[in-house]
Amino acid sequence: MIKTVKAKTKKIKSPLGKKLNKNHNQTMSGAEMVIEALVEQGVDTIFGYPGGAVLPIYDAIFQQDKIKHVLCRHEQGAAHAAEGYARSTGKIGVILVTSGPGATNVVTGLTDALLDSIPLVCITGQVPTFLIGNDAFQEADTTGITRPCTKHNYLVKDVNTLANVLHEAFHVSGSGRPGPVVIDLPKDVQFAEGKYISKAKAKTHMYNPKTTPDMAAIKKAVALISKAKKPIFYTGGGVINAGPKASKDLTAFVKKTGFPITSTLMGLGAFPAHEKQWMGMLGMHGTYEANMAMHGCDVMICIGARFDDRVTGDITRFSPNSKKIHIDIDASSINKIIHVDLPIIGDAGEAIAAMYKEWNAQKYKADEAALKKWWKQIKDWRGVNCLAYEKDDKIIKPQYALERLNHFLQKDAKKNKRDSFITTEVGQHQMWAAQFLPFNKPNRWMTSGGLGTMGYGLPAAIGTQMGNPDGLVIDVAGEASILMNIQEMSTAIQYNLPVKIFILNNQWMGMVRQWQELLHGERYSSSYTESLPDFVKLAEAYGGIGLRADTPDELDDVIEQMLETDKVTIVDVRVAQNENCFPMIPSGKAHNEMILAADAEQFDKKLV
Amino acid sequence: MIVKDKKENQSVYGDGPGDRDIQRHTLSVLVDNEPGVLARVIGLFSGRGYNIESLTVAEVSKKLNQSRMTIVAIGTPSVIQQIKHQLERLVPVHKVNDLTEEGPHVERELALVKVVGTGEKRVEAIRSADIFRARVIDSTTSSFIFEVTGSTQKVDAFIELMVPLGMVNISRTGAAAISRGSDKI
C-alpha cells in the first residue's frame, strides 16, 4: 500500500475569522464578501475546484473554518455533488469554480439542475474586468454560455453590488421553481474592497413568484376529485422540492381518498412505496398498472409533474377520457404539452395542504362503489406482473441483483438504524433501480431525470454522503456511466466517504443496445464497451475497496461485505449481457401500447 | 450494404403538432434595463423555437432603470401563451402584457426610405409620399429620404409603392405599441 503523505497545511488565523458576522456593514474584499454571504445564507459545505481566476476566494476559504470546501476532481463532478447534496438535504448546493474551462465544465451540471429543478448557486471566477472581451487566458463568455442553462445569471463588475447579488442569487435559486444560478466574478472584483450588505438588508429584486394557490380553483379541484370514479394521483419532483411536509400531507390525503397513486422518476419517495395504493413509477419504463390506469382514468390529479415526453408517450392518445387537474408552481408548465381542464398555479405543498383541508372541511367521501370497481381493474393489471423476469441460476440477472440489494438494505436499515440513499447513473440500471428499489421517504433518491446525464451518480453520491454523514449511500451504476466521472473516487477517498458503487456490469451501454435491438434492426453501432478496466483493481488503485460477483451464489456475500465497508467501495456485478428493460413504451406510442418482456420477440417484427 | 426499409428511417416520434391557426400577437414587456436582458429574451425565442416578427426596445424610465420591449410574435394560441409565461419566468422581466389579447391598442412603426431617381419618377415619389404623410428629411437633386410612420400595414403599403419609383434602401424600426384608453399597464 502506498503511504500517503499529507501536505503540511497550517491554518493561519487571519483577521477575516474575527471579522465574520460581527458587523455586517463594513468594508471588506469581494472574496471575503463571498464567504460572509455564504455563511449568512447558512451554507456549510461547498464543492469546487480552484484555478487562477478564483484564487482570492480560495485564499479567503483557507483563512476561515465556517465553510468546508470539498475538492472534487472535475468541475462537472463538483456540480453533480452539489446537486446530490441539495437533493438529499433540501438545502441550496453551492459550487465554486474558476473561469474558462472551469465554467464550461460545470455547464452539464447546471443544465442537469435546470431540468430537474435543483437549487444551486455556482460562483465562477472570471478574468479581470479590464481583460473581459480580449480573449484573455482562460476567458470564456460565462454569462453568455450559461444563460440558457441557468434560471438566472449575473456578471458582477462592481464590488459594491456583489453582496446584494449574492443574496439575490440564493433567493432566486431557492424560491419558486428552484434552479441553478451563476455568479460570474472577475478577479479584480474579488480583490477590490467594498461595502458588505447583510442578508436582511439586501434587496432581493422583485422576483417573488406566486406560491399560494387560488382557493376557488382548489375548491373546484376537490369537488371534482370527490366525484371521480376512476381517479389517479400522478405526482412528481415538485412534491419533493416542496419539502418533507408536502410528502407527508400528500400521503395523508391520498390515504384518506383511497385513490391509486403513481409518480414520475423525479417524484419517487414522496408517497411510501410500501403502501397498498402505490402503483409504481409511470412512463416509458413504468409499471403496466400505472400506465394503464393513467390511460383509463377519469380524473387525473397531477401534482408537481410536467407531462414530460418520457411520461406521456404519444400526446394525442394520452389519457383520452380524463379530466385533468394540474398543480404546478411554474405557469409555463401548464398547457405546455397536455391541455388540462383545471390548472392551479402554486407550491405543491401549499396546494396539497389546502386540498386536504378542503376535503376534510366539506366532509367529502370518495365514491366507494366506483372505487372498488376501479381497484378491481387495477388488480387485474397488477396481475400481469409486468416486472417479472426470467430467473437464471448461472448468470446474475440485473433485476435479481437489485432485489438482493433491496433485501439487504431492508435488513441494514433495521440493524444499523440508518437511512439509505440511492443515486444512479443513466441507463437501464437507472430504470431497474426505479422499478425494483422501493422508496418510502422523500430525498432518498437522486437521479438525473430531465437531462439524463451519464456520470451523475458517483459525484451525486459524494454530495449526498457529505450532507448525510451517517447515511448509507449507494450509487447504482452501469459500467459505461461510471467511467464518465470515475475520477471522483479520489474525492471519496480524500474525505473518507464510504460511498458504495454498485455496478451492474453487462459490458454494453445497455439502453443504447436495447434501442438498437428493438428499433434499429439489431445493428449494434458503438454500444459495446470494449477495453473495460478491472473495476476491482481500479477501486484499489484509488485506495478504495473492490469486490466482484460473477455468479448468483456469490452475490449475497458480496452485498453484505459492501454494506460493512468504511471506505469507498466498487462492487462489480457481472450481469446478463442481453437483458432488456421492460415494460417499455416505445417513443411515439401510447400508454396502453406498452411492450412487456413476453411481447418483445414479436415486437421487433412489428416495428422494424 | 445494408438496405433499409423506408419506414425504418421515419422518426419514431411522428409528426409535431402542426401549424394550424397561426396568430400574430403584440406583447409589451417591461424589463430591467440591465446588460444581457435583450440576449435573454432573444435566447428564449431561439432556444424554444418561437417566431419573432419584430422587436423594439428602449429605456422608458431612467429612475426605475426600466425598458419596454414590444415584441410581435407569431404562433398558435398555445404557443403565444407559452411565450407569455416563459417571458414572465425571466428574472429581469417585470410584466408581460399581451396587447392583442387584452383589448384595443395602437401600434406604430417608423421607416426611413431612400428613393433615387429623376424626372417623372421623382415627382411621382414626392406626390405619393404626400398621400402617405411621409416627410422628406433629406434630399439631393437625385434622391429623397422619406420618414413614414404608421401601422405596419401602412408602412408596407408605402414601401410597395416606392419600389418602382427607385427605392434603394429601407430602415424600419419594428412596432411600438400601447393599449388604448386610460388604463395603465
Chai-1 contact restraints between the chains, C-beta under 6 A:
chainA,res_idxA,chainB,res_idxB,connection_type,confidence,min_distance_angstrom,max_distance_angstrom,comment,restraint_id
A,R147,B,G43,contact,1.0,0.0,6.0,A-B,restraint_1
A,P148,B,G43,contact,1.0,0.0,6.0,A-B,restraint_2
A,P148,B,G47,contact,1.0,0.0,6.0,A-B,restraint_3
A,H152,B,V91,contact,1.0,0.0,6.0,A-B,restraint_4
A,V172,B,V91,contact,1.0,0.0,6.0,A-B,restraint_5
A,Y207,B,V91,contact,1.0,0.0,6.0,A-B,restraint_6
A,A331,B,H85,contact,1.0,0.0,6.0,A-B,restraint_7
A,S332,B,H85,contact,1.0,0.0,6.0,A-B,restraint_8
A,S332,B,Q86,contact,1.0,0.0,6.0,A-B,restraint_9
A,S332,B,R89,contact,1.0,0.0,6.0,A-B,restraint_10
A,S587,B,V12,contact,1.0,0.0,6.0,A-B,restraint_11
A,S587,B,Y13,contact,1.0,0.0,6.0,A-B,restraint_12
A,G588,B,V12,contact,1.0,0.0,6.0,A-B,restraint_13
A,G588,B,Y13,contact,1.0,0.0,6.0,A-B,restraint_14
A,G588,B,G14,contact,1.0,0.0,6.0,A-B,restraint_15
